[in-house]
Amino acid sequence: MTVVTSISRAAARTTREASEFDGLYINAGICVAGEGKDAEDKFVRLPRGIAVADLKPKKVYDSMDANWAAETAIINQVIAQIQAKAAGLAEGESLPINLELRLYRRQEEATVAPNPTVDVDLAKSLFG
């Protein structure tokens, strides 16, 4: 008897090799002051973090816009610093990092009403 298994395309896309940064996360949250004279502040995190293993440096090309290339270089340096610091954490250990958080709503694709004149001109240009 032969058992045939297949992996769906979605499963294949989500499969990745193990990383030295697995189990390390950047968590957003709030620091709540403890009560009493010996109380410690408590970090209360939101339920979803950024996996350090998912942070991948971006390529910088000579043909890139200079401003975009400079920003990309900063991103790559931030990733390298975070990964270096994260690699040195003991199990269960955390430390604060100075990242600014922003609430963001993605930009939706704009719907543009078709222009019949343009469509006719395009068809003529493309197909004669």
C-alpha beads as a LAMMPS data file, in Angstrom:
LAMMPS data file: protein, C-alpha beads

128 atoms
127 bonds

1 atom types
1 bond types

-500.0 500.0 xlo xhi
-500.0 500.0 ylo yhi
-500.0 500.0 zlo zhi

Masses

1 110.0

Atoms # bond

1 1 1 0.000 0.000 0.000
2 1 1 1.311 3.432 -0.950
3 1 1 0.293 6.548 0.917
4 1 1 0.327 9.671 -1.178
5 1 1 0.440 12.992 0.596
6 1 1 0.285 16.409 -0.891
7 1 1 0.835 19.840 0.534
8 1 1 -1.537 22.587 -0.501
9 1 1 -0.045 25.718 -2.020
10 1 1 -1.098 27.718 1.041
11 1 1 0.654 25.257 3.353
12 1 1 3.759 25.284 1.180
13 1 1 3.925 29.093 1.372
14 1 1 3.708 29.059 5.160
15 1 1 6.354 26.376 5.599
16 1 1 9.716 27.828 6.519
17 1 1 12.967 26.727 8.018
18 1 1 13.565 27.084 11.740
19 1 1 15.245 30.319 12.786
20 1 1 17.495 31.154 15.692
21 1 1 14.970 33.903 16.445
22 1 1 11.940 31.605 16.833
23 1 1 10.160 32.303 20.124
24 1 1 11.343 35.926 20.271
25 1 1 8.718 38.655 19.901
26 1 1 8.373 42.421 19.989
27 1 1 5.287 43.095 22.095
28 1 1 3.268 46.300 22.292
29 1 1 1.556 47.077 25.555
30 1 1 1.352 49.371 28.529
31 1 1 3.298 49.539 31.764
32 1 1 0.932 49.574 34.752
33 1 1 2.268 50.954 38.025
34 1 1 2.175 48.494 40.898
35 1 1 0.605 49.375 44.236
36 1 1 2.288 49.365 47.605
37 1 1 5.847 50.228 48.587
38 1 1 7.424 46.989 47.245
39 1 1 5.192 46.684 44.170
40 1 1 6.786 46.408 40.760
41 1 1 5.463 47.903 37.555
42 1 1 3.783 45.337 35.318
43 1 1 3.936 45.245 31.533
44 1 1 0.555 44.296 30.083
45 1 1 0.963 43.349 26.443
46 1 1 -1.505 43.267 23.618
47 1 1 -2.363 39.741 22.451
48 1 1 -0.304 39.862 19.265
49 1 1 3.413 40.435 18.868
50 1 1 5.851 40.871 15.993
51 1 1 7.918 37.734 15.510
52 1 1 11.616 38.658 15.424
53 1 1 12.137 35.710 13.051
54 1 1 9.854 37.473 10.533
55 1 1 12.048 40.590 10.413
56 1 1 14.055 40.301 7.221
57 1 1 16.455 42.969 5.946
58 1 1 15.491 44.587 2.673
59 1 1 17.838 44.801 -0.293
60 1 1 19.294 48.174 -1.223
61 1 1 19.972 48.727 -4.911
62 1 1 22.099 51.371 -6.630
63 1 1 19.110 52.356 -8.747
64 1 1 16.900 53.126 -5.717
65 1 1 15.795 56.627 -4.888
66 1 1 18.442 57.978 -2.472
67 1 1 15.896 58.809 0.252
68 1 1 14.262 55.380 0.008
69 1 1 17.677 53.682 0.101
70 1 1 18.654 55.648 3.228
71 1 1 15.383 54.710 4.952
72 1 1 15.852 51.066 3.968
73 1 1 19.384 51.118 5.394
74 1 1 17.994 52.405 8.718
75 1 1 15.345 49.663 8.721
76 1 1 18.050 47.054 8.165
77 1 1 20.146 48.478 11.028
78 1 1 17.126 48.449 13.373
79 1 1 16.441 44.807 12.474
80 1 1 20.082 43.882 13.104
81 1 1 20.094 45.646 16.495
82 1 1 16.835 43.992 17.583
83 1 1 18.011 40.549 16.510
84 1 1 21.377 40.963 18.245
85 1 1 19.742 42.038 21.505
86 1 1 17.006 39.383 21.260
87 1 1 19.565 36.602 20.785
88 1 1 21.055 37.441 24.182
89 1 1 17.813 37.250 26.172
90 1 1 17.379 34.458 28.669
91 1 1 14.190 32.397 28.545
92 1 1 11.302 34.486 29.912
93 1 1 13.440 37.655 29.989
94 1 1 12.269 40.896 28.396
95 1 1 13.585 44.411 28.060
96 1 1 12.005 47.647 26.903
97 1 1 12.877 49.032 23.479
98 1 1 12.234 52.514 22.197
99 1 1 10.026 52.011 19.186
100 1 1 7.253 54.439 18.410
101 1 1 3.875 52.816 17.836
102 1 1 1.326 54.202 15.415
103 1 1 -2.260 53.209 14.828
104 1 1 -2.672 52.781 11.099
105 1 1 -5.506 52.014 8.742
106 1 1 -4.403 50.636 5.413
107 1 1 -5.175 52.576 2.292
108 1 1 -7.833 50.951 0.170
109 1 1 -7.570 50.756 -3.587
110 1 1 -9.256 53.710 -5.251
111 1 1 -12.045 52.989 -7.670
112 1 1 -11.905 55.179 -10.752
113 1 1 -14.931 55.447 -13.003
114 1 1 -14.172 54.206 -16.514
115 1 1 -13.715 56.860 -19.169
116 1 1 -15.149 55.623 -22.508
117 1 1 -13.040 58.082 -24.505
118 1 1 -9.829 56.797 -22.975
119 1 1 -10.933 53.187 -23.424
120 1 1 -11.620 53.748 -27.127
121 1 1 -8.326 55.569 -27.627
122 1 1 -6.446 52.797 -25.806
123 1 1 -8.082 50.083 -27.871
124 1 1 -7.211 51.993 -31.074
125 1 1 -3.632 52.528 -29.905
126 1 1 -3.187 48.889 -28.937
127 1 1 -4.943 47.160 -31.781
128 1 1 -5.140 49.734 -34.595

Bonds

1 1 1 2
2 1 2 3
3 1 3 4
4 1 4 5
5 1 5 6
6 1 6 7
7 1 7 8
8 1 8 9
9 1 9 10
10 1 10 11
11 1 11 12
12 1 12 13
13 1 13 14
14 1 14 15
15 1 15 16
16 1 16 17
17 1 17 18
18 1 18 19
19 1 19 20
20 1 20 21
21 1 21 22
22 1 22 23
23 1 23 24
24 1 24 25
25 1 25 26
26 1 26 27
27 1 27 28
28 1 28 29
29 1 29 30
30 1 30 31
31 1 31 32
32 1 32 33
33 1 33 34
34 1 34 35
35 1 35 36
36 1 36 37
37 1 37 38
38 1 38 39
39 1 39 40
40 1 40 41
41 1 41 42
42 1 42 43
43 1 43 44
44 1 44 45
45 1 45 46
46 1 46 47
47 1 47 48
48 1 48 49
49 1 49 50
50 1 50 51
51 1 51 52
52 1 52 53
53 1 53 54
54 1 54 55
55 1 55 56
56 1 56 57
57 1 57 58
58 1 58 59
59 1 59 60
60 1 60 61
61 1 61 62
62 1 62 63
63 1 63 64
64 1 64 65
65 1 65 66
66 1 66 67
67 1 67 68
68 1 68 69
69 1 69 70
70 1 70 71
71 1 71 72
72 1 72 73
73 1 73 74
74 1 74 75
75 1 75 76
76 1 76 77
77 1 77 78
78 1 78 79
79 1 79 80
80 1 80 81
81 1 81 82
82 1 82 83
83 1 83 84
84 1 84 85
85 1 85 86
86 1 86 87
87 1 87 88
88 1 88 89
89 1 89 90
90 1 90 91
91 1 91 92
92 1 92 93
93 1 93 94
94 1 94 95
95 1 95 96
96 1 96 97
97 1 97 98
98 1 98 99
99 1 99 100
100 1 100 101
101 1 101 102
102 1 102 103
103 1 103 104
104 1 104 105
105 1 105 106
106 1 106 107
107 1 107 108
108 1 108 109
109 1 109 110
110 1 110 111
111 1 111 112
112 1 112 113
113 1 113 114
114 1 114 115
115 1 115 116
116 1 116 117
117 1 117 118
118 1 118 119
119 1 119 120
120 1 120 121
121 1 121 122
122 1 122 123
123 1 123 124
124 1 124 125
125 1 125 126
126 1 126 127
127 1 127 128
